[in-house]
């Protein structure tokens, strides 16, 4: 499997969280280290918070930093990955989230005092912040910020690490500049958040993608924060659901590679909706069946996170991908915030919240067919690529003379 270094630069993901502007100025490594330290400090202080208001403020800071950590760490990996390997990498990153859920369930079972648990999960981030020195900043960012020598050095290091010993001869400054010429010119044109909505095709894509993220997040947290409705052992459910989501995300990778992103997304979202709706008709006494249906629902809702992330990366051009990532996070957080509030609807009808949880994923499964299939397609670079419906040939790219520079 060959990794096209220079083609990766032209189509790499400039994906980040709400800290996109800070990333452009300081780079992902600096932002990631600062957020890790902020999470460690705010999480540790939360264990000793004197009042509930102070605790909420510290948890708010922890939440802000954790979002930036998840996005920047993920994108530092994804941005060094060629296009048709991104689904696999995104899957591995999502599986790491599931592993954290499993570990949290075990720690919560061992440390029953909340303040002790808060310390146990916060202090290690002081150590994690020191690991950032071994990460590599994206070569594309170094080049477009007038640091071509550093970018070329990182590319050669990647080539050397992957066994391409002739990289210094083949990969030089002239080749780099000629390959990145269009990208460097694009950086001269400043983009804003409004550019996502100015052109019809891009506006359609971003609106549909934001709805997909919202419809995916809402039922996931709806099930996740209401585990008490499915049984009494919430610690066991955390571990079991973490294991199930890991397996479902691996299954999602196979579905994405063989069925396409749209069909796979529809399949999993339909499973989410119908499993939630079916659970409404199961009596409370049939705990085993209720847990099985809840497991199917949360596993199926974990799988589309991969297809939604892949769609966001592959359908939004590079020049706007950082900003679209911020909106994507906002849409997901809105779904997460509304999930517990929907339980208020119980006062009108006991099953009404679950009807809402089940309806949105079914609608999402139908909406996804208004998007373009992106399996094995390289990334778009400019808004013009989107509006003109630019298509790429994978066969042509794989024959490119630069494809043998590094091995992945």
C-alpha positions in Angstrom: 0.0 0.0 0.0 1.6 3.2 -1.2 1.2 6.6 0.4 1.3 9.6 -1.9 3.0 12.3 0.2 2.6 15.2 -2.2 -0.9 14.3 -3.3 -1.7 14.1 0.4 -0.6 17.7 0.8 -2.9 19.0 -1.9 -5.9 17.1 -0.5 -5.1 16.9 3.2 -7.7 17.7 5.8 -7.4 21.2 7.4 -9.9 19.9 9.9 -10.1 21.2 13.5 -12.4 22.2 16.3 -13.6 25.6 17.4 -9.9 26.4 17.9 -9.4 26.5 14.2 -8.1 30.1 14.2 -5.6 29.3 17.0 -4.5 26.3 15.0 -3.8 28.4 11.9 -1.6 30.7 14.0 0.1 28.2 16.4 -0.3 24.8 14.8 -2.0 21.7 16.1 0.7 20.6 18.5 0.7 23.8 20.5 -3.0 24.0 20.7 -3.2 20.3 21.7 -0.7 20.7 24.5 -2.4 23.7 25.9 -5.8 22.0 25.8 -4.4 18.9 27.5 -3.0 21.1 30.3 -6.2 23.0 30.6 -8.2 19.7 30.9 -5.7 18.4 33.5 -5.9 21.6 35.6 -9.6 22.2 35.4 -10.4 18.5 36.0 -8.1 18.3 39.0 -9.5 21.5 40.5 -13.1 20.3 40.0 -12.4 17.5 42.5 -11.9 20.2 45.2 -14.6 22.7 44.0 -16.1 24.4 47.1 -19.4 25.1 45.5 -21.6 23.7 42.7 -21.3 26.8 40.6 -17.5 26.6 40.7 -17.7 22.9 39.8 -19.9 23.7 36.8 -17.5 26.4 35.6 -14.5 24.0 35.8 -16.5 21.2 34.1 -17.3 23.7 31.3 -13.6 24.4 30.8 -13.0 20.7 30.8 -15.6 20.2 28.1 -14.2 23.0 25.9 -10.7 21.6 26.1 -11.8 17.9 25.6 -13.5 18.8 22.3 -10.4 20.5 21.0 -8.3 17.6 22.1 -10.4 15.0 20.3 -10.5 16.9 17.1 -6.8 18.0 17.0 -5.4 14.6 18.0 -7.7 12.9 15.4 -6.7 15.3 12.6 -3.0 15.1 13.4 -3.4 11.4 12.4 -5.9 11.8 9.6 -4.0 14.5 7.9 -1.1 12.2 7.3 -3.3 9.6 5.8 -4.1 9.1 2.1 -7.7 9.4 1.0 -8.9 5.8 0.8 -7.3 4.9 4.1 -9.1 7.7 6.0 -12.1 5.5 6.9 -9.8 3.0 8.6 -8.0 5.6 10.5 -11.2 7.3 11.7 -12.5 3.9 12.8 -9.4 3.3 14.9 -9.7 6.8 16.5 -13.4 6.1 17.3 -12.5 2.7 18.8 -10.1 4.6 21.1 -13.1 6.6 22.4 -15.0 3.3 23.0 -11.9 2.0 24.9 -12.0 5.0 27.1 -15.7 4.4 27.8 -14.8 0.8 28.9 -12.0 2.0 31.2 -14.3 4.7 32.7 -16.9 2.1 33.6 -14.3 0.0 35.4 -12.8 3.0 37.2 -16.3 4.2 38.3 -17.0 0.8 39.7 -13.7 0.8 41.7 -13.8 4.5 42.9 -17.3 5.2 44.1 -16.5 8.6 45.5 -17.0 11.2 42.7 -14.1 13.4 43.8 -11.7 10.4 43.8 -12.9 9.4 40.4 -12.4 12.9 39.1 -8.8 13.0 40.3 -8.1 9.6 38.8 -9.3 10.5 35.3 -7.8 14.1 35.4 -4.2 13.7 36.7 -2.9 11.5 33.9 -3.4 14.3 31.4 -0.4 16.1 32.9 1.6 13.2 31.7 -0.1 13.0 28.3 0.8 16.7 27.6 4.5 15.7 27.5 3.9 13.1 24.8 3.0 15.8 22.3 6.7 16.4 21.5 6.8 13.2 19.6 4.0 14.2 17.3 4.6 15.7 13.8 3.0 18.9 12.7 1.2 18.8 9.4 3.7 19.4 6.6 1.0 21.3 4.6 0.7 23.9 7.4 4.4 24.4 7.6 4.6 25.0 3.8 1.7 27.4 3.6 2.9 29.4 6.6 6.2 30.1 4.9 8.2 27.3 6.5 8.9 25.2 3.4 12.3 23.9 4.8 10.6 22.5 7.9 7.8 21.0 5.8 10.2 19.4 3.5 12.2 18.0 6.5 9.0 16.4 7.9 8.2 14.9 4.5 11.6 13.4 4.2 11.4 12.0 7.7 8.1 10.3 6.9 9.6 8.9 3.7 12.7 7.7 5.5 10.7 6.1 8.3 8.7 4.2 5.8 11.7 2.9 4.0 12.0 5.2 1.0 15.8 5.8 1.1 15.9 7.8 -2.2 13.5 10.4 -0.9 16.1 13.2 -0.6 16.9 12.9 -4.3 13.3 12.6 -5.5 11.6 15.0 -3.0 13.3 18.4 -3.3 12.2 22.0 -2.9 11.5 22.5 -6.7 9.2 19.5 -6.8 7.5 20.6 -3.6 6.9 24.2 -4.8 5.5 23.0 -8.1 3.2 20.6 -6.5 2.0 23.1 -3.8 1.7 26.1 -6.2 -2.1 25.9 -6.4 -2.4 25.4 -2.6 -0.1 28.3 -1.9 -2.2 30.6 -4.1 -5.4 29.4 -2.4 -4.1 30.6 1.0 -3.9 34.1 -0.3 -7.7 34.2 -0.5 -9.2 34.6 3.0 -12.3 32.6 3.7 -15.0 33.1 6.3 -17.8 31.1 7.8 -20.2 32.7 5.4 -18.5 31.1 2.5 -20.0 27.8 3.5 -23.5 29.2 2.7 -22.8 31.5 -0.3 -22.9 28.9 -3.1 -25.8 26.5 -3.6 -24.0 23.1 -3.7 -21.8 23.8 -0.7 -24.8 25.3 1.2 -26.8 22.1 0.6 -23.9 19.9 1.6 -23.1 21.7 4.9 -26.8 21.9 5.9 -27.3 18.2 5.3 -24.1 17.2 7.0 -25.0 19.3 10.1 -28.4 17.6 10.2 -26.8 14.1 10.0 -24.5 14.9 12.9 -27.4 16.2 15.0 -29.6 13.2 14.2 -26.7 10.8 15.0 -25.8 12.4 18.3 -29.3 12.8 19.7 -30.2 9.1 19.9 -26.7 8.1 21.0 -26.8 10.3 24.1 -30.5 9.7 24.5 -29.7 6.0 25.2 -26.4 6.6 26.9 -27.7 8.9 29.6 -30.8 6.9 30.3 -29.2 3.6 31.0 -31.2 3.3 34.2 -34.3 2.7 32.1 -32.8 -0.6 30.8 -31.5 -2.1 34.0 -29.9 -1.5 37.4 -26.2 -2.1 36.9 -25.0 1.1 35.1 -21.3 0.2 35.6 -21.7 -3.1 33.7 -23.7 -1.3 31.0 -20.9 1.2 30.5 -18.4 -1.6 29.9 -20.7 -3.7 27.8 -21.8 -0.8 25.6 -18.2 0.3 25.2 -17.3 -3.1 23.9 -20.3 -3.2 21.6 -19.5 0.2 20.1 -16.0 -0.9 19.5 -17.2 -3.9 17.5 -19.9 -1.9 15.7 -17.3 0.7 14.6 -15.1 -2.1 13.2 -18.2 -3.5 11.4 -18.9 0.0 10.1 -15.5 0.1 8.4 -16.3 -3.1 6.5 -19.7 -1.6 5.5 -18.1 1.6 4.3 -15.5 -0.2 2.2 -17.9 -2.6 0.6 -21.3 -0.9 0.6 -20.4 2.7 0.2 -20.8 5.6 2.7 -24.5 6.4 1.9 -25.9 2.9 2.0 -23.9 2.0 5.1 -25.1 5.2 6.9 -28.7 4.5 6.0 -28.5 0.9 7.2 -27.1 1.8 10.6 -29.4 4.8 11.2 -32.4 2.6 10.4 -31.2 0.1 12.9 -30.9 2.9 15.5 -34.4 4.2 14.9 -36.2 0.9 14.7 -34.5 -0.6 17.8 -35.5 2.5 19.9 -39.1 2.4 18.7 -39.3 -1.4 19.2 -38.1 -1.0 22.8 -41.1 1.1 23.6 -43.3 -1.9 23.2 -41.2 -4.3 25.4 -42.5 -4.6 29.0 -40.3 -3.6 31.9 -40.2 -7.2 33.2 -38.4 -8.3 30.0 -35.1 -6.8 31.0 -32.9 -9.0 28.8 -34.8 -8.1 25.6 -34.7 -4.4 26.6 -31.0 -4.5 27.1 -30.4 -6.3 23.8 -32.5 -3.7 21.9 -30.7 -0.8 23.7 -27.4 -2.4 22.8 -28.4 -2.6 19.2 -29.4 1.0 19.3 -26.3 2.4 20.9 -24.0 0.2 18.7 -25.8 1.2 15.5 -25.7 4.9 16.5 -21.9 4.6 17.2 -21.2 3.3 13.7 -22.6 6.3 11.7 -20.1 8.6 13.5 -17.5 7.2 11.1 -19.6 7.7 7.9 -20.6 11.2 9.1 -17.0 12.1 9.8 -15.9 10.7 6.4 -18.6 12.7 4.6 -17.6 15.9 6.4 -13.9 15.4 5.4 -14.6 14.4 1.8 -17.5 16.7 0.8 -16.1 20.0 2.2 -13.2 21.6 0.4 -9.8 22.1 2.2 -10.1 25.9 2.4 -13.3 25.6 4.5 -12.8 22.3 6.3 -11.6 23.8 9.5 -14.6 26.1 9.8 -17.1 23.4 8.8 -15.5 21.2 11.6 -16.5 23.9 14.1 -20.1 23.9 12.9 -20.1 20.1 12.9 -19.1 20.1 16.6 -21.8 22.7 17.4 -24.4 20.5 15.7 -23.3 17.5 17.7 -23.2 19.4 21.0 -26.7 20.7 20.4 -27.9 17.1 19.9 -26.1 16.0 23.1 -27.6 19.0 25.0 -31.2 18.3 23.8 -31.0 14.6 24.5 -31.6 14.8 28.3 -34.0 17.7 28.0 -36.3 15.6 25.8 -37.1 13.5 28.8 -39.2 16.4 30.0 -41.8 15.3 27.4 -42.6 12.3 29.7 -45.1 14.6 31.5 -47.2 14.6 28.3 -46.7 11.0 27.2 -44.2 8.4 28.7 -43.1 7.2 25.3 -42.8 10.6 23.6 -39.1 11.1 24.2 -38.3 7.7 22.7 -40.5 8.5 19.7 -38.3 11.5 19.0 -35.1 9.6 19.6 -36.2 7.0 17.1 -37.7 9.3 14.4 -34.6 11.4 13.8 -32.2 8.6 12.8 -34.8 7.2 10.4 -35.1 10.6 8.8 -31.3 10.9 8.7 -31.1 7.6 6.9 -33.3 9.0 4.1 -31.6 12.4 4.0 -28.1 10.9 3.3 -29.1 10.0 -0.2 -29.1 13.7 -1.1 -25.3 13.7 -0.7 -22.8 12.5 -3.2 -21.1 9.1 -2.7 -17.5 9.7 -1.7 -16.0 6.2 -1.3 -12.4 6.1 -2.5 -12.5 9.7 -3.8 -9.7 12.2 -3.0 -10.5 15.3 -1.2 -11.7 18.6 -2.8 -9.5 21.6 -2.4 -11.5 24.7 -3.4 -15.1 25.9 -3.5 -14.9 25.8 -7.3 -14.3 22.1 -7.1 -17.6 21.7 -5.3 -19.6 23.9 -7.5 -18.3 22.5 -10.7 -18.8 18.9 -9.5 -15.1 18.1 -9.9 -14.4 14.4 -10.2 -11.2 12.6 -9.7 -9.7 9.4 -11.1 -8.2 7.2 -8.5 -6.3 5.2 -11.2 -4.6 8.4 -12.5 -3.6 9.4 -9.0 -2.1 6.1 -8.2 0.1 6.2 -11.2 1.5 9.6 -10.2 5.2 9.8 -10.2 5.3 10.9 -6.5 3.3 7.9 -5.2 6.4 5.8 -4.4 7.9 8.4 -2.1 6.7 6.8 1.1 5.1 3.6 2.2 2.1 3.4 4.5 
